[in-house]
Amino acid sequence: MSVSPIGEVRLSDVEGNRPSGKGFGELVKDFISEVNSLQRKADLVAGQLVTGEAENLHQVMLAVERASLALSLMVEVRNKVLEAYREIMRMQM
């Protein structure tokens, strides 16, 4: 039985450098703007449904549920970040 290497570990992964160049704050900002755009789209298609312009109910429900799910995820991420911050603040030095 021979063992072959699975691949090379990049030095940037070991040192903690960000290959994408984005920090946590930028990722959160992008996520918030994406959630905002999903909410706006859901509002738009819901308005189209009310006025009778919407083609089918299925697309409206998908947009609304997608926006709702994204908002729920954003709230949970916020809660976890706050929980981690509080835990760090409780640590004694």
BELKAVEN-V173830 format. One record per residue. N is the residue number from 1. RES is the residue in three letters. PHI is phi in degrees with one decimal (999 if undefined). PSI is psi in whole degrees, -180 to 180 (999 if undefined). NEAR is the number of other ideal C-beta (glycine too) atoms within 8 Angstrom. Layout:
# BELKAVEN-V173830
n-><N,N>
res-><RES,RES>
phi-><PHI,PHI>
psi-><PSI,PSI>
near-><NEAR,NEAR>
This chain:
# BELKAVEN-V173830
n-><1,2,3,4,5,6,7,8,9,10,11,12,13,14,15,16,17,18,19,20,21,22,23,24,25,26,27,28,29,30,31,32,33,34,35,36,37,38,39,40,41,42,43,44,45,46,47,48,49,50,51,52,53,54,55,56,57,58,59,60,61,62,63,64,65,66,67,68,69,70,71,72,73,74,75,76,77,78,79,80,81,82,83,84,85,86,87,88,89,90,91,92,93>
res-><MET,SER,VAL,SER,PRO,ILE,GLY,GLU,VAL,ARG,LEU,SER,ASP,VAL,GLU,GLY,ASN,ARG,PRO,SER,GLY,LYS,GLY,PHE,GLY,GLU,LEU,VAL,LYS,ASP,PHE,ILE,SER,GLU,VAL,ASN,SER,LEU,GLN,ARG,LYS,ALA,ASP,LEU,VAL,ALA,GLY,GLN,LEU,VAL,THR,GLY,GLU,ALA,GLU,ASN,LEU,HIS,GLN,VAL,MET,LEU,ALA,VAL,GLU,ARG,ALA,SER,LEU,ALA,LEU,SER,LEU,MET,VAL,GLU,VAL,ARG,ASN,LYS,VAL,LEU,GLU,ALA,TYR,ARG,GLU,ILE,MET,ARG,MET,GLN,MET>
phi-><999,-107.8,-108.7,-108.4,-67.7,-86.7,153.5,-97.6,-89.3,-71.9,-64.3,-66.0,-70.2,-75.0,-79.8,89.5,-69.5,-90.4,-64.5,-79.2,82.6,-100.0,-91.9,-63.1,-62.2,-67.2,-65.0,-65.7,-61.7,-63.7,-64.9,-65.0,-67.5,-67.6,-64.0,-62.9,-67.0,-65.7,-64.7,-64.4,-64.4,-63.6,-62.7,-64.2,-71.3,-66.8,-64.9,-65.9,-65.7,-64.9,-83.2,89.0,-84.6,-69.7,-74.4,-148.7,-68.4,-59.3,-64.6,-64.8,-65.0,-62.9,-65.2,-67.1,-68.8,-61.9,-66.0,-64.8,-65.5,-64.1,-65.1,-62.4,-64.1,-62.7,-65.2,-66.8,-64.1,-59.1,-61.3,-68.0,-65.2,-63.8,-63.9,-65.6,-62.1,-63.5,-67.1,-65.5,-67.2,-78.7,-66.3,-95.8,-105.9>
psi-><127,147,123,148,147,-18,177,139,122,145,-32,-30,-36,-41,-13,11,147,110,-32,-20,0,137,178,-40,-41,-39,-40,-42,-43,-41,-41,-41,-34,-41,-40,-43,-36,-39,-42,-41,-41,-41,-41,-48,-30,-39,-38,-35,-42,-40,-7,8,-18,140,-46,154,-30,-47,-37,-47,-37,-44,-42,-43,-37,-44,-41,-43,-41,-41,-41,-41,-42,-41,-41,-39,-43,-45,-41,-38,-44,-39,-42,-40,-45,-37,-40,-40,-26,-16,139,142,999>
near-><2,3,4,4,5,3,4,4,6,7,6,7,7,7,6,4,5,7,7,4,4,7,6,5,6,8,9,9,8,9,10,9,8,9,12,8,8,13,11,8,10,13,8,8,13,11,8,10,11,6,6,5,5,10,3,6,7,6,10,13,8,8,13,11,8,10,13,9,8,12,11,8,8,11,8,8,10,8,8,8,8,8,8,8,8,8,8,7,6,6,6,3,2>
